[in-house]
Each structure stands twice: as C-alpha cells, then as structure tokens.
Amino acid sequence: HKQPIRGSAIEKSRHPSALCGCISPTTISTNSRASSSAAIGSNMAQAKATRMTTMSVALGALLACVLPGAKAFLAPATTPRAPHGLGSAAVLLPVSRAPLPLSPSAQGGRFMGGASAGNVGLREAKCSLTSDGLGGERMKGVLKVNDAVTGAPVYLVGAMHYNPVSIRRTRLTVQELANSGELSAVVIESCASRWNSTLSQPTWVRSVLQSEMGAAAKLAQENGAELVLGDQPIEETSEDMSNTLKQTVEDLKSPLTGGWRRIAADVVRAGTSALAPRKDGYGLGAQDILDPALIAATPVTFLRYPLAWLIRAPQAAFTFVAATVAVSLVPDVANALILSAADDPESTSSLLLAYLAGLTFTTLELVFIVRLFLVALLDTRNEVLAANIRDACTRATPSDGKTPAVVAVLGMAHVNGVQRMLQEEGALKE
C-alpha cells in the first residue's frame, strides 16, 4: 500500500482529485479508488511518525529561545524585566472579622483530614515558616519573601491546580499563620467571574472538585482574614490572548522588518521574567516541580481540572478541544497528500519534502503556543497578581511592632515571576 498505484488512472490522469482518491467512474475503477484511499491512510501513518521527529527538532530549536527562562531551575537570571501597564484592580470579598471556632483537627496547625496528614504537614509548615530563603529548609512549593515597598512578609504557595498535595500545603500554610495570629490576608489566583461561577456550582460538585483556591478561601473566612481575588479578569485575559495571537501572525508575516526578532525578544524577556528565580537563586525549581508526592497525585489533577473547566465553561471547553483536534490533524493530512502525490513516496526527496512541511507547521504551532503562554497567560498576569498582593500588604496593620503576613495561592508557573516583582520597588505600576 505504500507504493503508488502503477498503471492506474491516478498515475495517468495526474488530476488533482486523483490525489484524494476522488476520481469519477469514467477515469478509475472502484478497486483503484479503494487502493488510493488505502495508500493515503498508510501515508498518514507514515506522516505521523515523521511528525514526531519533527516536533522534537522544532521544540529543541524553540528551547534555545527560552533558554534563559529554562535555566531558572539551575542558575539565577540577571536579565532585567520591562514593566507593563496594569488594568485590573483586586476584588475584595467581604468577610467577618470575628474568627470562627476551629474544629479539633484544625487546632495546633493541623487541618481537617486525619492525624497522619496533619503530622506530616506540621513538619512541612515549620520549615516554611522558619525559612529565610538563604539556605534554610522550606516546604516544597512555598516561598517566603518580603515585599520591597511595605516590608510585609508574603508566603507564595505554588500549586498544581486541584492537586491534593497542593491543597494540603495551602491549608497548612494558611492555618499555621492564622493560629499564630500572623495572618492578614489571603490572595487567590481568581477573578470575580471565575469565582462566582465556582460558587454557583452545587455543593456536591465543589466537594468532588476540591481545589487549593477553595481551601484557602474557606480558611481565610473562618479566621477573619481578608480574601482577595487577585487575578486579572478572565475577559481581559481572553482579550490579551486574542491580541497576542494577532500580533504573532503579523510578526510572522514580516521577517525582514523585525517581526521575527520581536517574537524572539518577547519570548526571551517573558520567559526570563516569568520563570527565573531571584538573583541569589531562591525560587521554585526542579525539586518543587518534580516532588514525588506532587507527581503521585497528578492523576487526580488530570481528572479534576478538565472536569471543572467543562462544568464551569462547557462552550469554551468544547471549542478548545475541537480546535486542538483540528489543528493536530492538519500536518498529518498535508504530509499524507504530499507523499501520495509523489511518484515514489519512498524516495529521499519525497520524504524530505514531507519532513520540511511538518517541521514548518510544527514550528509555527510552537511559536504561537510559547508566546501565548509566556506573554498573555504568565507575564502580564504576574504583574497584576504582584500588584494586588502588594496592595494587600499595604492594608496589613502592624501589631506589637510586627506586620502580619499575606498568603498568595498561585499556580506554580506564576511564583518565581511574582516573587521577582515583589522584590523590585520600581517593577510595578502604582
């Protein structure tokens, strides 16, 4: 089936429709059409294997562009970041300032969920609260920094969304600070639209789809702390994504007028700003992301995250899946057609042409994905999150000469970038 149909109407007519096996009855027999379809199917399988190699080569090439950000897990970054403007104010949720009584399992730094989990958590919480970031122990996934403007302590909890381990660490950090009377506010990576959508879900759904955001919000309200929705509104994020995609298309069309250079500069700047730890190397790294406990609970994340998205925004979820499937089929179909049109699909020139076509499309895919992720989904939102965390720090009222702490619960990818911004006085727009 991998060979062209010798002597058939496909080879003789060279009509474009012959490449798809769609010849009229006057030019090809039923058997020839069946053979043509089989040949295309075989070529699609071959094209899929070719694309796997293509993806590896293209990914390697793009990693060279984001290398400063990728090095964040091994070495400190020194590239300065360019400030962005802000367009999002935090949403403050009304809370009762009278702390609610805690259940027995929540006393003494333990959270509701069993003695075993609580005991492990106590050891982790002690590490996170005593670490000064200069070589001391800390809980994995949690950073303690001091805001450069207010001097208030900030605990950045880097979470894998909906992961049970991240939920546990969020509870431990918030409750330990609350028990010691050092908790002022809790900032979560959410906005009014998303939070209201979450609250509108039935209780049993929220019970099944437990998240670190919900756990943090519950403890904040139970302990009378301010709860802040610190993320950019989802409507603005969607607009930023659309603008980034449009700008990428325009830049790809203008390689001679600096378009490609702008893409590379954007990716390197945003990657360095969003992923790199601070200059002394303190930040989330491989030891946090590759934590065995976190990885072991990853299947729960893979189940809860898409299910939560499907329940909260079904139309957006289905659109995303359909678009992903459609885009993934384009290079396979293109490669299959190229190989089917060739006189000898096994020849070096035919395979090279199919390989180059796959490499081109895969590279374009990665350019769009990497720029969209680093710029619209990370870097821009990092500044909004950092600004709202700092704003919460300004409202922290010192007691006995000590400023209470702010806990910010964020996705892991946001932590290093937000940390760098909080430690640079001039990095945020007032």
MIZA-316114 format. One record per residue (C-alpha): residue number from 0; residue in three letters; x, y, z negated. Coordinates in steps of 0.001 Angstrom, whole numbers, m for minus. Example, Ala and Ser with C-alpha at 12.3 -4.5 7.8 and 13.67 -1.06 7.14 Angstrom:
residues 2
k=0&r=ALA&px=12300&py=m4500&pz=m7800 .
k=1&r=SER&px=13670&py=m1060&pz=m7140 .
END
This chain:
residues 430
k=0&r=HIS&px=0&py=0&pz=0 .
k=1&r=LYS&px=2975&py=2320&pz=m375 .
k=2&r=GLN&px=3668&py=2232&pz=3388 .
k=3&r=PRO&px=1808&py=4385&pz=5960 .
k=4&r=ILE&px=m881&py=2669&pz=7999 .
k=5&r=ARG&px=1105&py=1839&pz=11126 .
k=6&r=GLY&px=m737&py=1992&pz=14431 .
k=7&r=SER&px=m3940&py=3248&pz=12846 .
k=8&r=ALA&px=m5924&py=6324&pz=13785 .
k=9&r=ILE&px=m4372&py=8106&pz=10783 .
k=10&r=GLU&px=m915&py=7890&pz=12296 .
k=11&r=LYS&px=m2075&py=8639&pz=15841 .
k=12&r=SER&px=m4514&py=11463&pz=15284 .
k=13&r=ARG&px=m2472&py=13464&pz=12732 .
k=14&r=HIS&px=m5751&py=15220&pz=11998 .
k=15&r=PRO&px=m5707&py=16968&pz=8558 .
k=16&r=SER&px=m8716&py=14989&pz=7436 .
k=17&r=ALA&px=m6753&py=11821&pz=8020 .
k=18&r=LEU&px=m4559&py=12697&pz=5078 .
k=19&r=CYS&px=m7545&py=12277&pz=2781 .
k=20&r=GLY&px=m8887&py=9154&pz=4457 .
k=21&r=CYS&px=m11930&py=11067&pz=5752 .
k=22&r=ILE&px=m11795&py=10168&pz=9496 .
k=23&r=SER&px=m15026&py=9915&pz=11421 .
k=24&r=PRO&px=m16215&py=6477&pz=12586 .
k=25&r=THR&px=m15057&py=7244&pz=16129 .
k=26&r=THR&px=m11395&py=7553&pz=15111 .
k=27&r=ILE&px=m10881&py=5000&pz=12381 .
k=28&r=SER&px=m12471&py=1782&pz=11213 .
k=29&r=THR&px=m13872&py=1087&pz=7781 .
k=30&r=ASN&px=m10858&py=m1071&pz=6931 .
k=31&r=SER&px=m8486&py=1757&pz=7850 .
k=32&r=ARG&px=m10336&py=4189&pz=5610 .
k=33&r=ALA&px=m10136&py=1755&pz=2726 .
k=34&r=SER&px=m6427&py=1270&pz=3297 .
k=35&r=SER&px=m5904&py=5029&pz=3398 .
k=36&r=SER&px=m7679&py=5505&pz=74 .
k=37&r=ALA&px=m5601&py=2741&pz=m1466 .
k=38&r=ALA&px=m2434&py=4375&pz=m175 .
k=39&r=ILE&px=m3384&py=7711&pz=m1708 .
k=40&r=GLY&px=m4191&py=6036&pz=m5015 .
k=41&r=SER&px=m813&py=4336&pz=m5009 .
k=42&r=ASN&px=914&py=7597&pz=m4167 .
k=43&r=MET&px=m878&py=9371&pz=m7037 .
k=44&r=ALA&px=535&py=6796&pz=m9452 .
k=45&r=GLN&px=3992&py=7370&pz=m7989 .
k=46&r=ALA&px=3466&py=11132&pz=m8216 .
k=47&r=LYS&px=2544&py=10800&pz=m11880 .
k=48&r=ALA&px=5844&py=9098&pz=m12630 .
k=49&r=THR&px=7661&py=11785&pz=m10665 .
k=50&r=ARG&px=5897&py=14484&pz=m12655 .
k=51&r=MET&px=7065&py=13011&pz=m15964 .
k=52&r=THR&px=10655&py=13575&pz=m14872 .
k=53&r=THR&px=9702&py=16986&pz=m13505 .
k=54&r=MET&px=8176&py=18027&pz=m16822 .
k=55&r=SER&px=11367&py=17097&pz=m18673 .
k=56&r=VAL&px=13552&py=19155&pz=m16323 .
k=57&r=ALA&px=11233&py=22177&pz=m16445 .
k=58&r=LEU&px=10917&py=22021&pz=m20218 .
k=59&r=GLY&px=14691&py=21928&pz=m20552 .
k=60&r=ALA&px=15008&py=24998&pz=m18345 .
k=61&r=LEU&px=12451&py=26955&pz=m20359 .
k=62&r=LEU&px=14021&py=25956&pz=m23663 .
k=63&r=ALA&px=17083&py=27849&pz=m22523 .
k=64&r=CYS&px=14927&py=30995&pz=m22516 .
k=65&r=VAL&px=13618&py=30457&pz=m26046 .
k=66&r=LEU&px=16880&py=29123&pz=m27456 .
k=67&r=PRO&px=17288&py=31987&pz=m29951 .
k=68&r=GLY&px=13918&py=31050&pz=m31415 .
k=69&r=ALA&px=14641&py=27328&pz=m31249 .
k=70&r=LYS&px=17905&py=27898&pz=m33136 .
k=71&r=ALA&px=15852&py=29277&pz=m36011 .
k=72&r=PHE&px=15813&py=25890&pz=m37695 .
k=73&r=LEU&px=19610&py=25658&pz=m37720 .
k=74&r=ALA&px=21030&py=29187&pz=m37834 .
k=75&r=PRO&px=19885&py=32706&pz=m38773 .
k=76&r=ALA&px=18793&py=35034&pz=m35998 .
k=77&r=THR&px=20109&py=38563&pz=m35573 .
k=78&r=THR&px=18022&py=39891&pz=m32698 .
k=79&r=PRO&px=16015&py=42961&pz=m33797 .
k=80&r=ARG&px=12301&py=42957&pz=m33095 .
k=81&r=ALA&px=10391&py=45611&pz=m31196 .
k=82&r=PRO&px=7346&py=46856&pz=m33122 .
k=83&r=HIS&px=3831&py=46545&pz=m31722 .
k=84&r=GLY&px=780&py=48641&pz=m32412 .
k=85&r=LEU&px=m1977&py=47415&pz=m34666 .
k=86&r=GLY&px=m5660&py=47389&pz=m34034 .
k=87&r=SER&px=m7014&py=45220&pz=m36812 .
k=88&r=ALA&px=m7816&py=46009&pz=m40419 .
k=89&r=ALA&px=m8228&py=43308&pz=m43026 .
k=90&r=VAL&px=m11672&py=42220&pz=m44123 .
k=91&r=LEU&px=m12015&py=42238&pz=m47913 .
k=92&r=LEU&px=m14579&py=39823&pz=m49260 .
k=93&r=PRO&px=m16455&py=40865&pz=m52411 .
k=94&r=VAL&px=m15567&py=38674&pz=m55369 .
k=95&r=SER&px=m16463&py=38506&pz=m59016 .
k=96&r=ARG&px=m13616&py=39765&pz=m61178 .
k=97&r=ALA&px=m14696&py=37514&pz=m64040 .
k=98&r=PRO&px=m12803&py=34222&pz=m63683 .
k=99&r=LEU&px=m14981&py=31138&pz=m63669 .
k=100&r=PRO&px=m14109&py=28356&pz=m66140 .
k=101&r=LEU&px=m11862&py=25714&pz=m64604 .
k=102&r=SER&px=m12628&py=22040&pz=m64680 .
k=103&r=PRO&px=m10364&py=19908&pz=m66911 .
k=104&r=SER&px=m8487&py=18577&pz=m63861 .
k=105&r=ALA&px=m7657&py=22121&pz=m62778 .
k=106&r=GLN&px=m6110&py=23147&pz=m66095 .
k=107&r=GLY&px=m2357&py=23436&pz=m66507 .
k=108&r=GLY&px=m1554&py=23768&pz=m62809 .
k=109&r=ARG&px=m3406&py=20613&pz=m61776 .
k=110&r=PHE&px=m6028&py=20678&pz=m59065 .
k=111&r=MET&px=m9163&py=18616&pz=m58742 .
k=112&r=GLY&px=m8252&py=15372&pz=m57048 .
k=113&r=GLY&px=m6681&py=12980&pz=m59506 .
k=114&r=ALA&px=m3869&py=12773&pz=m62028 .
k=115&r=SER&px=m1347&py=11260&pz=m59652 .
k=116&r=ALA&px=m1689&py=14018&pz=m57092 .
k=117&r=GLY&px=m1662&py=16591&pz=m59867 .
k=118&r=ASN&px=1585&py=15305&pz=m61384 .
k=119&r=VAL&px=3406&py=15395&pz=m58065 .
k=120&r=GLY&px=2018&py=18857&pz=m57469 .
k=121&r=LEU&px=3308&py=20151&pz=m60798 .
k=122&r=ARG&px=6883&py=19329&pz=m59861 .
k=123&r=GLU&px=6467&py=20957&pz=m56436 .
k=124&r=ALA&px=4777&py=24034&pz=m57885 .
k=125&r=LYS&px=7603&py=24535&pz=m60378 .
k=126&r=CYS&px=10098&py=24528&pz=m57521 .
k=127&r=SER&px=8098&py=27052&pz=m55500 .
k=128&r=LEU&px=7614&py=29462&pz=m58394 .
k=129&r=THR&px=11203&py=29444&pz=m59662 .
k=130&r=SER&px=12995&py=29590&pz=m56318 .
k=131&r=ASP&px=14725&py=32861&pz=m55492 .
k=132&r=GLY&px=15355&py=31889&pz=m51882 .
k=133&r=LEU&px=19118&py=31820&pz=m52393 .
k=134&r=GLY&px=19735&py=28146&pz=m52756 .
k=135&r=GLY&px=17188&py=27201&pz=m55408 .
k=136&r=GLU&px=14624&py=24472&pz=m54896 .
k=137&r=ARG&px=11262&py=25344&pz=m53396 .
k=138&r=MET&px=8137&py=23471&pz=m52464 .
k=139&r=LYS&px=8251&py=22348&pz=m48859 .
k=140&r=GLY&px=6247&py=24652&pz=m46635 .
k=141&r=VAL&px=6165&py=27508&pz=m49181 .
k=142&r=LEU&px=8351&py=30644&pz=m49140 .
k=143&r=LYS&px=8609&py=33339&pz=m51796 .
k=144&r=VAL&px=9543&py=36835&pz=m50589 .
k=145&r=ASN&px=9281&py=40360&pz=m51950 .
k=146&r=ASP&px=7550&py=42972&pz=m49830 .
k=147&r=ALA&px=10101&py=45618&pz=m48823 .
k=148&r=VAL&px=7726&py=48537&pz=m49416 .
k=149&r=THR&px=5859&py=47631&pz=m52614 .
k=150&r=GLY&px=8257&py=45129&pz=m54160 .
k=151&r=ALA&px=5335&py=42791&pz=m54864 .
k=152&r=PRO&px=6069&py=39054&pz=m54726 .
k=153&r=VAL&px=4423&py=37247&pz=m51825 .
k=154&r=TYR&px=4047&py=33481&pz=m51520 .
k=155&r=LEU&px=3718&py=32363&pz=m47898 .
k=156&r=VAL&px=2131&py=28919&pz=m47708 .
k=157&r=GLY&px=2888&py=27402&pz=m44298 .
k=158&r=ALA&px=124&py=24953&pz=m43488 .
k=159&r=MET&px=m643&py=22372&pz=m40868 .
k=160&r=HIS&px=m4307&py=23179&pz=m40488 .
k=161&r=TYR&px=m6704&py=20665&pz=m42076 .
k=162&r=ASN&px=m3786&py=18537&pz=m43299 .
k=163&r=PRO&px=m4427&py=17053&pz=m46789 .
k=164&r=VAL&px=m819&py=17723&pz=m47844 .
k=165&r=SER&px=m1116&py=21394&pz=m46871 .
k=166&r=ILE&px=m4425&py=21619&pz=m48742 .
k=167&r=ARG&px=m2770&py=20193&pz=m51857 .
k=168&r=ARG&px=153&py=22623&pz=m51702 .
k=169&r=THR&px=m2201&py=25547&pz=m51182 .
k=170&r=ARG&px=m4195&py=24579&pz=m54271 .
k=171&r=LEU&px=m1074&py=24114&pz=m56359 .
k=172&r=THR&px=438&py=27467&pz=m55437 .
k=173&r=VAL&px=m2753&py=29474&pz=m55944 .
k=174&r=GLN&px=m3762&py=27724&pz=m59169 .
k=175&r=GLU&px=m306&py=27891&pz=m60749 .
k=176&r=LEU&px=m161&py=31658&pz=m60242 .
k=177&r=ALA&px=m3737&py=32070&pz=m61464 .
k=178&r=ASN&px=m3030&py=30070&pz=m64610 .
k=179&r=SER&px=m40&py=32268&pz=m65426 .
k=180&r=GLY&px=m2043&py=35446&pz=m64797 .
k=181&r=GLU&px=156&py=36456&pz=m61858 .
k=182&r=LEU&px=m2363&py=36208&pz=m59017 .
k=183&r=SER&px=m3627&py=39437&pz=m57443 .
k=184&r=ALA&px=m4953&py=38438&pz=m54009 .
k=185&r=VAL&px=m5211&py=35581&pz=m51547 .
k=186&r=VAL&px=m4860&py=36333&pz=m47825 .
k=187&r=ILE&px=m6032&py=33683&pz=m45365 .
k=188&r=GLU&px=m5448&py=33385&pz=m41631 .
k=189&r=SER&px=m9018&py=34011&pz=m40583 .
k=190&r=CYS&px=m11269&py=36834&pz=m39413 .
k=191&r=ALA&px=m14889&py=37769&pz=m40077 .
k=192&r=SER&px=m16271&py=35954&pz=m37009 .
k=193&r=ARG&px=m14490&py=32685&pz=m37722 .
k=194&r=TRP&px=m15113&py=32822&pz=m41458 .
k=195&r=ASN&px=m18847&py=33490&pz=m41065 .
k=196&r=SER&px=m19022&py=30619&pz=m38585 .
k=197&r=THR&px=m17354&py=28347&pz=m41135 .
k=198&r=LEU&px=m19690&py=29427&pz=m43933 .
k=199&r=SER&px=m22740&py=28800&pz=m41727 .
k=200&r=GLN&px=m21878&py=25115&pz=m41445 .
k=201&r=PRO&px=m23803&py=22611&pz=m43575 .
k=202&r=THR&px=m22210&py=21756&pz=m46909 .
k=203&r=TRP&px=m21549&py=18164&pz=m45897 .
k=204&r=VAL&px=m19670&py=19323&pz=m42791 .
k=205&r=ARG&px=m17435&py=21604&pz=m44845 .
k=206&r=SER&px=m16879&py=18740&pz=m47272 .
k=207&r=VAL&px=m15721&py=16422&pz=m44477 .
k=208&r=LEU&px=m13691&py=19104&pz=m42669 .
k=209&r=GLN&px=m11801&py=20357&pz=m45699 .
k=210&r=SER&px=m9151&py=22963&pz=m44903 .
k=211&r=GLU&px=m6431&py=24881&pz=m46701 .
k=212&r=MET&px=m8300&py=28139&pz=m45977 .
k=213&r=GLY&px=m11432&py=26905&pz=m47699 .
k=214&r=ALA&px=m9432&py=25614&pz=m50670 .
k=215&r=ALA&px=m7600&py=28942&pz=m51053 .
k=216&r=ALA&px=m10821&py=30969&pz=m50790 .
k=217&r=LYS&px=m12578&py=28820&pz=m53378 .
k=218&r=LEU&px=m9745&py=29163&pz=m55908 .
k=219&r=ALA&px=m9421&py=32904&pz=m55280 .
k=220&r=GLN&px=m13079&py=33475&pz=m56067 .
k=221&r=GLU&px=m13036&py=31125&pz=m59058 .
k=222&r=ASN&px=m10123&py=33050&pz=m60561 .
k=223&r=GLY&px=m11368&py=36543&pz=m59767 .
k=224&r=ALA&px=m8655&py=37305&pz=m57207 .
k=225&r=GLU&px=m9214&py=39442&pz=m54136 .
k=226&r=LEU&px=m9873&py=37400&pz=m50992 .
k=227&r=VAL&px=m8656&py=38950&pz=m47755 .
k=228&r=LEU&px=m9402&py=37809&pz=m44203 .
k=229&r=GLY&px=m6086&py=38981&pz=m42824 .
k=230&r=ASP&px=m6077&py=37793&pz=m39216 .
k=231&r=GLN&px=m6837&py=39717&pz=m36066 .
k=232&r=PRO&px=m10485&py=39420&pz=m34938 .
k=233&r=ILE&px=m10896&py=36500&pz=m32555 .
k=234&r=GLU&px=m12388&py=38873&pz=m29974 .
k=235&r=GLU&px=m9139&py=40857&pz=m29887 .
k=236&r=THR&px=m7066&py=37680&pz=m29712 .
k=237&r=SER&px=m9116&py=36482&pz=m26725 .
k=238&r=GLU&px=m8566&py=39836&pz=m25029 .
k=239&r=ASP&px=m4827&py=39649&pz=m25717 .
k=240&r=MET&px=m4693&py=36163&pz=m24218 .
k=241&r=SER&px=m6518&py=37327&pz=m21099 .
k=242&r=ASN&px=m4206&py=40330&pz=m20707 .
k=243&r=THR&px=m1124&py=38144&pz=m21194 .
k=244&r=LEU&px=m2271&py=35708&pz=m18515 .
k=245&r=LYS&px=m2966&py=38557&pz=m16075 .
k=246&r=GLN&px=397&py=40183&pz=m16796 .
k=247&r=THR&px=2166&py=36854&pz=m16278 .
k=248&r=VAL&px=536&py=36432&pz=m12868 .
k=249&r=GLU&px=1632&py=39946&pz=m11877 .
k=250&r=ASP&px=5169&py=39375&pz=m13150 .
k=251&r=LEU&px=5493&py=36059&pz=m11311 .
k=252&r=LYS&px=4495&py=37823&pz=m8082 .
k=253&r=SER&px=7247&py=40425&pz=m8453 .
k=254&r=PRO&px=10612&py=38691&pz=m8992 .
k=255&r=LEU&px=12529&py=41425&pz=m7148 .
k=256&r=THR&px=11083&py=44274&pz=m9208 .
k=257&r=GLY&px=11851&py=42860&pz=m12636 .
k=258&r=GLY&px=8794&py=40664&pz=m13176 .
k=259&r=TRP&px=10721&py=37504&pz=m13945 .
k=260&r=ARG&px=13124&py=39440&pz=m16142 .
k=261&r=ARG&px=10179&py=40814&pz=m18151 .
k=262&r=ILE&px=8843&py=37302&pz=m18716 .
k=263&r=ALA&px=12218&py=36041&pz=m19938 .
k=264&r=ALA&px=12733&py=39078&pz=m22190 .
k=265&r=ASP&px=9227&py=38715&pz=m23630 .
k=266&r=VAL&px=9720&py=35025&pz=m24390 .
k=267&r=VAL&px=13150&py=35519&pz=m25994 .
k=268&r=ARG&px=12037&py=38519&pz=m28079 .
k=269&r=ALA&px=8783&py=36975&pz=m29241 .
k=270&r=GLY&px=10390&py=33588&pz=m29843 .
k=271&r=THR&px=13147&py=35093&pz=m31950 .
k=272&r=SER&px=10759&py=37315&pz=m33893 .
k=273&r=ALA&px=8130&py=34655&pz=m34479 .
k=274&r=LEU&px=10273&py=31606&pz=m35229 .
k=275&r=ALA&px=13571&py=32774&pz=m36692 .
k=276&r=PRO&px=14178&py=32831&pz=m40459 .
k=277&r=ARG&px=15717&py=35852&pz=m42151 .
k=278&r=LYS&px=19410&py=36624&pz=m41731 .
k=279&r=ASP&px=20578&py=34559&pz=m44714 .
k=280&r=GLY&px=18861&py=31504&pz=m43253 .
k=281&r=TYR&px=15986&py=31378&pz=m45768 .
k=282&r=GLY&px=12835&py=30265&pz=m43998 .
k=283&r=LEU&px=10832&py=27274&pz=m42870 .
k=284&r=GLY&px=12889&py=24782&pz=m40910 .
k=285&r=ALA&px=13049&py=21183&pz=m39787 .
k=286&r=GLN&px=12886&py=19912&pz=m43382 .
k=287&r=ASP&px=9456&py=21534&pz=m43731 .
k=288&r=ILE&px=8020&py=20585&pz=m40340 .
k=289&r=LEU&px=9368&py=17023&pz=m40431 .
k=290&r=ASP&px=8333&py=16419&pz=m44023 .
k=291&r=PRO&px=7364&py=12707&pz=m44230 .
k=292&r=ALA&px=4290&py=13401&pz=m46365 .
k=293&r=LEU&px=3031&py=16015&pz=m43910 .
k=294&r=ILE&px=3649&py=13749&pz=m40923 .
k=295&r=ALA&px=1943&py=10795&pz=m42616 .
k=296&r=ALA&px=m1233&py=12889&pz=m42981 .
k=297&r=THR&px=m1097&py=14195&pz=m39393 .
k=298&r=PRO&px=m3767&py=11756&pz=m38086 .
k=299&r=VAL&px=m6274&py=13493&pz=m40369 .
k=300&r=THR&px=m5327&py=16830&pz=m38785 .
k=301&r=PHE&px=m5773&py=15425&pz=m35281 .
k=302&r=LEU&px=m9261&py=14277&pz=m36240 .
k=303&r=ARG&px=m10443&py=17312&pz=m38206 .
k=304&r=TYR&px=m9013&py=20158&pz=m36113 .
k=305&r=PRO&px=m10709&py=19423&pz=m32758 .
k=306&r=LEU&px=m13885&py=18333&pz=m34530 .
k=307&r=ALA&px=m14024&py=21626&pz=m36427 .
k=308&r=TRP&px=m13452&py=23558&pz=m33211 .
k=309&r=LEU&px=m16162&py=21570&pz=m31449 .
k=310&r=ILE&px=m18667&py=22311&pz=m34215 .
k=311&r=ARG&px=m17718&py=25988&pz=m34563 .
k=312&r=ALA&px=m17459&py=26859&pz=m30849 .
k=313&r=PRO&px=m18674&py=23979&pz=m28636 .
k=314&r=GLN&px=m18752&py=26008&pz=m25411 .
k=315&r=ALA&px=m15167&py=27199&pz=m25822 .
k=316&r=ALA&px=m14022&py=23683&pz=m26738 .
k=317&r=PHE&px=m15624&py=22062&pz=m23679 .
k=318&r=THR&px=m14306&py=24829&pz=m21406 .
k=319&r=PHE&px=m10786&py=24307&pz=m22725 .
k=320&r=VAL&px=m10937&py=20534&pz=m22236 .
k=321&r=ALA&px=m12349&py=20863&pz=m18712 .
k=322&r=ALA&px=m9717&py=23424&pz=m17725 .
k=323&r=THR&px=m6921&py=21282&pz=m19176 .
k=324&r=VAL&px=m8059&py=18188&pz=m17283 .
k=325&r=ALA&px=m8454&py=20132&pz=m14030 .
k=326&r=VAL&px=m5008&py=21719&pz=m14283 .
k=327&r=SER&px=m3371&py=18400&pz=m15159 .
k=328&r=LEU&px=m4790&py=16793&pz=m12002 .
k=329&r=VAL&px=m3517&py=19447&pz=m9580 .
k=330&r=PRO&px=155&py=18333&pz=m9335 .
k=331&r=ASP&px=m775&py=14640&pz=m9111 .
k=332&r=VAL&px=m3190&py=15242&pz=m6235 .
k=333&r=ALA&px=m753&py=17581&pz=m4486 .
k=334&r=ASN&px=2100&py=15082&pz=m4742 .
k=335&r=ALA&px=m101&py=12236&pz=m3523 .
k=336&r=LEU&px=m1164&py=14258&pz=m468 .
k=337&r=ILE&px=2427&py=15211&pz=312 .
k=338&r=LEU&px=3573&py=11583&pz=175 .
k=339&r=SER&px=549&py=10363&pz=2175 .
k=340&r=ALA&px=1245&py=12909&pz=4919 .
k=341&r=ALA&px=4853&py=11800&pz=5284 .
k=342&r=ASP&px=5870&py=9326&pz=7992 .
k=343&r=ASP&px=7934&py=7484&pz=5400 .
k=344&r=PRO&px=6791&py=8124&pz=1815 .
k=345&r=GLU&px=9810&py=6235&pz=505 .
k=346&r=SER&px=12320&py=8462&pz=2295 .
k=347&r=THR&px=14596&py=10749&pz=300 .
k=348&r=SER&px=13209&py=13885&pz=1949 .
k=349&r=SER&px=9586&py=12953&pz=1137 .
k=350&r=LEU&px=10362&py=12160&pz=m2476 .
k=351&r=LEU&px=12438&py=15332&pz=m2819 .
k=352&r=LEU&px=9604&py=17465&pz=m1428 .
k=353&r=ALA&px=7109&py=15901&pz=m3849 .
k=354&r=TYR&px=9558&py=16335&pz=m6712 .
k=355&r=LEU&px=10107&py=20023&pz=m5914 .
k=356&r=ALA&px=6361&py=20612&pz=m5667 .
k=357&r=GLY&px=5835&py=19000&pz=m9066 .
k=358&r=LEU&px=8755&py=20916&pz=m10579 .
k=359&r=THR&px=7363&py=24220&pz=m9320 .
k=360&r=PHE&px=3867&py=23642&pz=m10660 .
k=361&r=THR&px=5079&py=22275&pz=m13995 .
k=362&r=THR&px=7412&py=25227&pz=m14467 .
k=363&r=LEU&px=4554&py=27636&pz=m13810 .
k=364&r=GLU&px=2420&py=25766&pz=m16349 .
k=365&r=LEU&px=5118&py=26066&pz=m18992 .
k=366&r=VAL&px=5752&py=29743&pz=m18270 .
k=367&r=PHE&px=2079&py=30526&pz=m18880 .
k=368&r=ILE&px=1829&py=28322&pz=m21980 .
k=369&r=VAL&px=5050&py=29514&pz=m23639 .
k=370&r=ARG&px=4394&py=33216&pz=m23063 .
k=371&r=LEU&px=767&py=32890&pz=m24147 .
k=372&r=PHE&px=1715&py=31029&pz=m27329 .
k=373&r=LEU&px=4679&py=33164&pz=m28388 .
k=374&r=VAL&px=3288&py=36600&pz=m27491 .
k=375&r=ALA&px=m524&py=36556&pz=m27759 .
k=376&r=LEU&px=m1014&py=33798&pz=m30326 .
k=377&r=LEU&px=2033&py=34355&pz=m32548 .
k=378&r=ASP&px=3952&py=37618&pz=m32325 .
k=379&r=THR&px=1019&py=40027&pz=m32019 .
k=380&r=ARG&px=m979&py=38300&pz=m34734 .
k=381&r=ASN&px=2076&py=38073&pz=m37001 .
k=382&r=GLU&px=2211&py=41841&pz=m37253 .
k=383&r=VAL&px=m1488&py=42061&pz=m38061 .
k=384&r=LEU&px=m1101&py=39392&pz=m40748 .
k=385&r=ALA&px=2009&py=41036&pz=m42213 .
k=386&r=ALA&px=364&py=44465&pz=m42283 .
k=387&r=ASN&px=m2700&py=43116&pz=m44094 .
k=388&r=ILE&px=m541&py=41194&pz=m46580 .
k=389&r=ARG&px=1394&py=44388&pz=m47322 .
k=390&r=ASP&px=m1884&py=46255&pz=m47705 .
k=391&r=ALA&px=m2980&py=43672&pz=m50289 .
k=392&r=CYS&px=341&py=44205&pz=m52087 .
k=393&r=THR&px=m376&py=47925&pz=m52407 .
k=394&r=ARG&px=m3587&py=47114&pz=m54300 .
k=395&r=ALA&px=m1823&py=44804&pz=m56769 .
k=396&r=THR&px=m1991&py=46511&pz=m60192 .
k=397&r=PRO&px=1151&py=46013&pz=m62322 .
k=398&r=SER&px=598&py=44580&pz=m65802 .
k=399&r=ASP&px=3234&py=44755&pz=m68571 .
k=400&r=GLY&px=5672&py=46118&pz=m66039 .
k=401&r=LYS&px=5195&py=43144&pz=m63727 .
k=402&r=THR&px=3494&py=43244&pz=m60341 .
k=403&r=PRO&px=1165&py=40278&pz=m59698 .
k=404&r=ALA&px=1678&py=38141&pz=m56611 .
k=405&r=VAL&px=m141&py=37819&pz=m53304 .
k=406&r=VAL&px=m564&py=34372&pz=m51764 .
k=407&r=ALA&px=m899&py=34193&pz=m47974 .
k=408&r=VAL&px=m2067&py=30918&pz=m46417 .
k=409&r=LEU&px=m929&py=30774&pz=m42792 .
k=410&r=GLY&px=m221&py=28297&pz=m40048 .
k=411&r=MET&px=3396&py=27101&pz=m40245 .
k=412&r=ALA&px=4313&py=28803&pz=m36978 .
k=413&r=HIS&px=3464&py=32221&pz=m38472 .
k=414&r=VAL&px=5505&py=32020&pz=m41660 .
k=415&r=ASN&px=9027&py=32921&pz=m40520 .
k=416&r=GLY&px=7848&py=35820&pz=m38372 .
k=417&r=VAL&px=5627&py=37259&pz=m41106 .
k=418&r=GLN&px=8432&py=36860&pz=m43649 .
k=419&r=ARG&px=10859&py=38868&pz=m41490 .
k=420&r=MET&px=8314&py=41664&pz=m41012 .
k=421&r=LEU&px=7537&py=41940&pz=m44727 .
k=422&r=GLN&px=11232&py=42421&pz=m45435 .
k=423&r=GLU&px=11710&py=45231&pz=m42915 .
k=424&r=GLU&px=10365&py=48555&pz=m44101 .
k=425&r=GLY&px=10077&py=50056&pz=m40637 .
k=426&r=ALA&px=8731&py=46967&pz=m38865 .
k=427&r=LEU&px=5024&py=47646&pz=m39377 .
k=428&r=LYS&px=2887&py=50491&pz=m38138 .
k=429&r=GLU&px=1290&py=52413&pz=m41010 .
END
